[in-house]
Amino acid sequence: MDDATLTFYRRNAQEYAGWSKRRHRRLADFLALLPPAASILELGCGAGGDTAHMLANGFDVRATDGSPEMAAEAARRLKHPVETMLFHELSAVAAYRGVWASACLLHVPRNELGDVLARIWRALQPGGFFYASFKAGDAEGRDKLARYYNYPSPDWLRAQYADAGSWDSVVIETSEDKGFDGEPATILHVLARKALGDAAAKI
Protein backbone atom coordinates (compact mmCIF):
# COMPACT_ATOMS: atom_id res chain seq x y z
CA MET A 1 0.00 0.00 0.00
CA ASP A 2 1.05 3.58 -0.58
CA ASP A 3 3.09 4.78 2.42
CA ALA A 4 1.19 8.05 2.94
CA THR A 5 -2.15 6.23 2.82
CA LEU A 6 -1.02 3.58 5.28
CA THR A 7 0.30 6.31 7.59
CA PHE A 8 -3.10 8.01 7.52
CA TYR A 9 -4.83 4.85 8.74
CA ARG A 10 -2.19 4.21 11.36
CA ARG A 11 -2.54 7.72 12.78
CA ASN A 12 -6.34 7.84 12.57
CA ALA A 13 -7.26 4.26 13.50
CA GLN A 14 -9.65 5.09 16.35
CA GLU A 15 -11.32 8.01 14.55
CA TYR A 16 -11.81 5.95 11.41
CA ALA A 17 -13.09 3.04 13.47
CA GLY A 18 -15.67 5.31 15.03
CA TRP A 19 -16.98 6.33 11.61
CA SER A 20 -20.16 4.32 11.08
CA LYS A 21 -20.36 2.80 7.62
CA ARG A 22 -23.79 1.79 6.37
CA ARG A 23 -24.35 -1.93 6.18
CA HIS A 24 -24.94 -2.57 2.52
CA ARG A 25 -26.81 -5.46 0.99
CA ARG A 26 -23.77 -6.63 -0.93
CA LEU A 27 -22.25 -8.41 2.06
CA ALA A 28 -25.43 -10.40 2.63
CA ASP A 29 -25.61 -11.22 -1.08
CA PHE A 30 -21.96 -12.31 -1.04
CA LEU A 31 -22.44 -14.58 1.98
CA ALA A 32 -25.50 -16.15 0.37
CA LEU A 33 -23.23 -17.45 -2.40
CA LEU A 34 -21.08 -19.41 0.05
CA PRO A 35 -21.76 -22.70 1.83
CA PRO A 36 -22.41 -22.59 5.61
CA ALA A 37 -19.28 -22.05 7.71
CA ALA A 38 -17.18 -21.41 4.60
CA SER A 39 -13.67 -20.03 4.98
CA ILE A 40 -13.38 -16.32 4.13
CA LEU A 41 -10.31 -14.14 3.85
CA GLU A 42 -11.10 -10.51 4.62
CA LEU A 43 -8.64 -7.91 3.39
CA GLY A 44 -8.63 -4.41 4.83
CA CYS A 45 -11.13 -5.20 7.57
CA GLY A 46 -10.86 -1.72 9.13
CA ALA A 47 -12.78 -1.57 12.41
CA GLY A 48 -14.24 -5.02 11.81
CA GLY A 49 -17.89 -4.21 11.09
CA ASP A 50 -18.13 -6.64 8.18
CA THR A 51 -16.07 -9.19 10.12
CA ALA A 52 -18.57 -9.12 12.97
CA HIS A 53 -21.44 -9.77 10.56
CA MET A 54 -19.64 -12.72 8.98
CA LEU A 55 -18.71 -14.23 12.33
CA ALA A 56 -22.26 -13.82 13.62
CA ASN A 57 -23.45 -15.83 10.63
CA GLY A 58 -21.12 -18.72 11.39
CA PHE A 59 -18.38 -18.18 8.81
CA ASP A 60 -14.71 -19.02 9.38
CA VAL A 61 -13.11 -15.60 8.91
CA ARG A 62 -9.44 -14.71 8.63
CA ALA A 63 -9.56 -10.95 9.19
CA THR A 64 -6.59 -8.82 8.13
CA ASP A 65 -5.65 -5.16 7.82
CA GLY A 66 -2.50 -3.40 6.66
CA SER A 67 -2.39 -1.04 9.65
CA PRO A 68 -1.23 -2.58 12.96
CA GLU A 69 -3.20 0.07 14.85
CA MET A 70 -6.38 -0.63 12.90
CA ALA A 71 -5.93 -4.38 13.29
CA ALA A 72 -5.52 -3.95 17.06
CA GLU A 73 -8.63 -1.75 17.25
CA ALA A 74 -10.66 -4.29 15.27
CA ALA A 75 -9.42 -7.18 17.42
CA ARG A 76 -10.39 -5.25 20.55
CA ARG A 77 -13.88 -4.58 19.24
CA LEU A 78 -14.41 -8.09 17.87
CA LYS A 79 -12.63 -10.09 20.55
CA HIS A 80 -11.38 -12.11 17.58
CA PRO A 81 -7.86 -12.31 16.09
CA VAL A 82 -7.07 -9.77 13.38
CA GLU A 83 -3.76 -10.08 11.55
CA THR A 84 -1.60 -7.27 10.24
CA MET A 85 -0.94 -8.16 6.61
CA LEU A 86 -0.15 -6.11 3.53
CA PHE A 87 -1.74 -7.26 0.29
CA HIS A 88 1.54 -8.33 -1.33
CA GLU A 89 2.22 -10.64 1.64
CA LEU A 90 -0.70 -12.93 0.74
CA SER A 91 0.73 -16.32 -0.21
CA ALA A 92 -2.12 -18.81 0.38
CA VAL A 93 -3.05 -21.28 -2.35
CA ALA A 94 -6.66 -22.47 -2.87
CA ALA A 95 -7.38 -21.85 0.83
CA TYR A 96 -10.60 -19.80 0.85
CA ARG A 97 -14.12 -20.15 -0.49
CA GLY A 98 -14.49 -16.40 -0.47
CA VAL A 99 -12.35 -13.25 -0.37
CA TRP A 100 -13.96 -10.01 0.85
CA ALA A 101 -12.08 -6.77 0.10
CA SER A 102 -14.45 -3.86 0.68
CA ALA A 103 -13.00 -0.38 0.09
CA CYS A 104 -9.37 -1.38 0.47
CA LEU A 105 -7.88 -2.45 -2.89
CA LEU A 106 -8.74 1.03 -4.15
CA HIS A 107 -5.56 2.15 -2.35
CA VAL A 108 -3.24 -0.25 -4.24
CA PRO A 109 -0.96 1.58 -6.70
CA ARG A 110 -2.05 0.91 -10.28
CA ASN A 111 1.19 -0.80 -11.23
CA GLU A 112 0.81 -3.22 -8.30
CA LEU A 113 -2.89 -4.07 -8.52
CA GLY A 114 -2.40 -6.86 -11.06
CA ASP A 115 -0.03 -8.70 -8.74
CA VAL A 116 -2.43 -8.34 -5.80
CA LEU A 117 -5.37 -9.62 -7.87
CA ALA A 118 -3.27 -12.61 -8.97
CA ARG A 119 -2.46 -13.40 -5.34
CA ILE A 120 -6.15 -13.27 -4.45
CA TRP A 121 -7.00 -15.50 -7.44
CA ARG A 122 -4.40 -17.98 -6.23
CA ALA A 123 -5.76 -17.91 -2.65
CA LEU A 124 -9.29 -18.73 -3.80
CA GLN A 125 -10.57 -22.26 -4.18
CA PRO A 126 -11.91 -23.13 -7.65
CA GLY A 127 -15.44 -21.77 -7.88
CA GLY A 128 -14.75 -19.35 -5.02
CA PHE A 129 -16.11 -15.80 -4.95
CA PHE A 130 -14.21 -12.52 -4.62
CA TYR A 131 -15.77 -9.12 -3.87
CA ALA A 132 -13.92 -5.81 -4.05
CA SER A 133 -14.97 -2.18 -4.36
CA PHE A 134 -13.24 0.80 -5.93
CA LYS A 135 -13.83 4.52 -6.44
CA ALA A 136 -14.34 5.08 -10.16
CA GLY A 137 -12.17 7.42 -12.20
CA ASP A 138 -9.80 7.67 -15.14
CA ALA A 139 -6.42 8.18 -13.48
CA GLU A 140 -4.76 7.64 -10.12
CA GLY A 141 -4.71 10.48 -7.60
CA ARG A 142 -5.20 11.56 -4.00
CA ASP A 143 -8.20 12.78 -2.03
CA LYS A 144 -8.21 15.85 0.21
CA LEU A 145 -6.87 13.69 3.08
CA ALA A 146 -3.84 12.80 0.93
CA ARG A 147 -4.90 9.16 0.59
CA TYR A 148 -3.88 7.50 -2.67
CA TYR A 149 -6.61 6.02 -4.91
CA ASN A 150 -6.16 4.07 -8.13
CA TYR A 151 -9.50 5.47 -9.48
CA PRO A 152 -10.09 2.81 -12.17
CA SER A 153 -12.61 2.71 -14.99
CA PRO A 154 -14.66 -0.48 -15.44
CA ASP A 155 -12.79 -1.38 -18.63
CA TRP A 156 -9.40 -0.91 -16.98
CA LEU A 157 -10.49 -3.07 -14.05
CA ARG A 158 -11.74 -5.85 -16.33
CA ALA A 159 -8.35 -5.97 -18.02
CA GLN A 160 -6.56 -6.25 -14.66
CA TYR A 161 -8.81 -9.12 -13.59
CA ALA A 162 -8.36 -10.91 -16.91
CA ASP A 163 -4.58 -10.78 -16.56
CA ALA A 164 -4.71 -12.00 -12.94
CA GLY A 165 -6.37 -15.38 -13.53
CA SER A 166 -9.24 -17.32 -15.05
CA TRP A 167 -12.72 -16.31 -13.91
CA ASP A 168 -16.11 -17.80 -14.70
CA SER A 169 -17.56 -14.32 -14.34
CA VAL A 170 -16.60 -10.75 -13.45
CA VAL A 171 -19.63 -8.55 -12.77
CA ILE A 172 -19.23 -4.81 -12.14
CA GLU A 173 -22.06 -2.71 -10.71
CA THR A 174 -22.07 0.94 -9.65
CA SER A 175 -23.54 2.97 -6.81
CA GLU A 176 -23.23 6.48 -5.43
CA ASP A 177 -21.80 7.02 -1.94
CA LYS A 178 -19.95 9.47 0.29
CA GLY A 179 -16.61 8.54 1.82
CA PHE A 180 -14.79 9.34 5.06
CA ASP A 181 -13.58 12.57 3.44
CA GLY A 182 -17.19 13.67 2.93
CA GLU A 183 -16.90 13.79 -0.85
CA PRO A 184 -19.43 12.05 -3.15
CA ALA A 185 -18.06 9.20 -5.23
CA THR A 186 -19.13 6.60 -7.76
CA ILE A 187 -18.32 3.15 -6.39
CA LEU A 188 -17.50 0.16 -8.59
CA HIS A 189 -18.59 -3.11 -6.99
CA VAL A 190 -16.79 -6.11 -8.52
CA LEU A 191 -17.95 -9.67 -7.91
CA ALA A 192 -15.83 -12.36 -9.54
CA ARG A 193 -15.97 -16.15 -9.45
CA LYS A 194 -12.78 -18.16 -9.94
CA ALA A 195 -13.09 -20.66 -12.76
CA LEU A 196 -13.81 -24.23 -11.73
CA GLY A 197 -10.74 -26.42 -12.07
CA ASP A 198 -8.29 -23.55 -11.73
CA ALA A 199 -6.09 -23.98 -8.67
CA ALA A 200 -2.61 -23.31 -10.02
CA ALA A 201 -0.84 -20.02 -9.31
CA LYS A 202 -0.17 -17.44 -12.01
CA ILE A 203 2.49 -15.62 -10.04
C-alpha positions in Angstrom: 0.0 0.0 0.0 1.1 3.6 -0.6 3.1 4.8 2.4 1.2 8.0 2.9 -2.2 6.2 2.8 -1.0 3.6 5.3 0.3 6.3 7.6 -3.1 8.0 7.5 -4.8 4.9 8.7 -2.2 4.2 11.4 -2.5 7.7 12.8 -6.3 7.8 12.6 -7.3 4.3 13.5 -9.7 5.1 16.3 -11.3 8.0 14.6 -11.8 5.9 11.4 -13.1 3.0 13.5 -15.7 5.3 15.0 -17.0 6.3 11.6 -20.2 4.3 11.1 -20.4 2.8 7.6 -23.8 1.8 6.4 -24.4 -1.9 6.2 -24.9 -2.6 2.5 -26.8 -5.5 1.0 -23.8 -6.6 -0.9 -22.2 -8.4 2.1 -25.4 -10.4 2.6 -25.6 -11.2 -1.1 -22.0 -12.3 -1.0 -22.4 -14.6 2.0 -25.5 -16.2 0.4 -23.2 -17.4 -2.4 -21.1 -19.4 0.0 -21.8 -22.7 1.8 -22.4 -22.6 5.6 -19.3 -22.1 7.7 -17.2 -21.4 4.6 -13.7 -20.0 5.0 -13.4 -16.3 4.1 -10.3 -14.1 3.8 -11.1 -10.5 4.6 -8.6 -7.9 3.4 -8.6 -4.4 4.8 -11.1 -5.2 7.6 -10.9 -1.7 9.1 -12.8 -1.6 12.4 -14.2 -5.0 11.8 -17.9 -4.2 11.1 -18.1 -6.6 8.2 -16.1 -9.2 10.1 -18.6 -9.1 13.0 -21.4 -9.8 10.6 -19.6 -12.7 9.0 -18.7 -14.2 12.3 -22.3 -13.8 13.6 -23.5 -15.8 10.6 -21.1 -18.7 11.4 -18.4 -18.2 8.8 -14.7 -19.0 9.4 -13.1 -15.6 8.9 -9.4 -14.7 8.6 -9.6 -10.9 9.2 -6.6 -8.8 8.1 -5.7 -5.2 7.8 -2.5 -3.4 6.7 -2.4 -1.0 9.6 -1.2 -2.6 13.0 -3.2 0.1 14.8 -6.4 -0.6 12.9 -5.9 -4.4 13.3 -5.5 -4.0 17.1 -8.6 -1.8 17.3 -10.7 -4.3 15.3 -9.4 -7.2 17.4 -10.4 -5.3 20.5 -13.9 -4.6 19.2 -14.4 -8.1 17.9 -12.6 -10.1 20.6 -11.4 -12.1 17.6 -7.9 -12.3 16.1 -7.1 -9.8 13.4 -3.8 -10.1 11.5 -1.6 -7.3 10.2 -0.9 -8.2 6.6 -0.2 -6.1 3.5 -1.7 -7.3 0.3 1.5 -8.3 -1.3 2.2 -10.6 1.6 -0.7 -12.9 0.7 0.7 -16.3 -0.2 -2.1 -18.8 0.4 -3.1 -21.3 -2.4 -6.7 -22.5 -2.9 -7.4 -21.9 0.8 -10.6 -19.8 0.8 -14.1 -20.1 -0.5 -14.5 -16.4 -0.5 -12.4 -13.2 -0.4 -14.0 -10.0 0.8 -12.1 -6.8 0.1 -14.4 -3.9 0.7 -13.0 -0.4 0.1 -9.4 -1.4 0.5 -7.9 -2.5 -2.9 -8.7 1.0 -4.1 -5.6 2.2 -2.4 -3.2 -0.3 -4.2 -1.0 1.6 -6.7 -2.1 0.9 -10.3 1.2 -0.8 -11.2 0.8 -3.2 -8.3 -2.9 -4.1 -8.5 -2.4 -6.9 -11.1 0.0 -8.7 -8.7 -2.4 -8.3 -5.8 -5.4 -9.6 -7.9 -3.3 -12.6 -9.0 -2.5 -13.4 -5.3 -6.2 -13.3 -4.5 -7.0 -15.5 -7.4 -4.4 -18.0 -6.2 -5.8 -17.9 -2.6 -9.3 -18.7 -3.8 -10.6 -22.3 -4.2 -11.9 -23.1 -7.7 -15.4 -21.8 -7.9 -14.8 -19.3 -5.0 -16.1 -15.8 -4.9 -14.2 -12.5 -4.6 -15.8 -9.1 -3.9 -13.9 -5.8 -4.1 -15.0 -2.2 -4.4 -13.2 0.8 -5.9 -13.8 4.5 -6.4 -14.3 5.1 -10.2 -12.2 7.4 -12.2 -9.8 7.7 -15.1 -6.4 8.2 -13.5 -4.8 7.6 -10.1 -4.7 10.5 -7.6 -5.2 11.6 -4.0 -8.2 12.8 -2.0 -8.2 15.9 0.2 -6.9 13.7 3.1 -3.8 12.8 0.9 -4.9 9.2 0.6 -3.9 7.5 -2.7 -6.6 6.0 -4.9 -6.2 4.1 -8.1 -9.5 5.5 -9.5 -10.1 2.8 -12.2 -12.6 2.7 -15.0 -14.7 -0.5 -15.4 -12.8 -1.4 -18.6 -9.4 -0.9 -17.0 -10.5 -3.1 -14.0 -11.7 -5.8 -16.3 -8.3 -6.0 -18.0 -6.6 -6.2 -14.7 -8.8 -9.1 -13.6 -8.4 -10.9 -16.9 -4.6 -10.8 -16.6 -4.7 -12.0 -12.9 -6.4 -15.4 -13.5 -9.2 -17.3 -15.1 -12.7 -16.3 -13.9 -16.1 -17.8 -14.7 -17.6 -14.3 -14.3 -16.6 -10.7 -13.5 -19.6 -8.6 -12.8 -19.2 -4.8 -12.1 -22.1 -2.7 -10.7 -22.1 0.9 -9.7 -23.5 3.0 -6.8 -23.2 6.5 -5.4 -21.8 7.0 -1.9 -19.9 9.5 0.3 -16.6 8.5 1.8 -14.8 9.3 5.1 -13.6 12.6 3.4 -17.2 13.7 2.9 -16.9 13.8 -0.9 -19.4 12.1 -3.1 -18.1 9.2 -5.2 -19.1 6.6 -7.8 -18.3 3.2 -6.4 -17.5 0.2 -8.6 -18.6 -3.1 -7.0 -16.8 -6.1 -8.5 -17.9 -9.7 -7.9 -15.8 -12.4 -9.5 -16.0 -16.1 -9.5 -12.8 -18.2 -9.9 -13.1 -20.7 -12.8 -13.8 -24.2 -11.7 -10.7 -26.4 -12.1 -8.3 -23.5 -11.7 -6.1 -24.0 -8.7 -2.6 -23.3 -10.0 -0.8 -20.0 -9.3 -0.2 -17.4 -12.0 2.5 -15.6 -10.0 
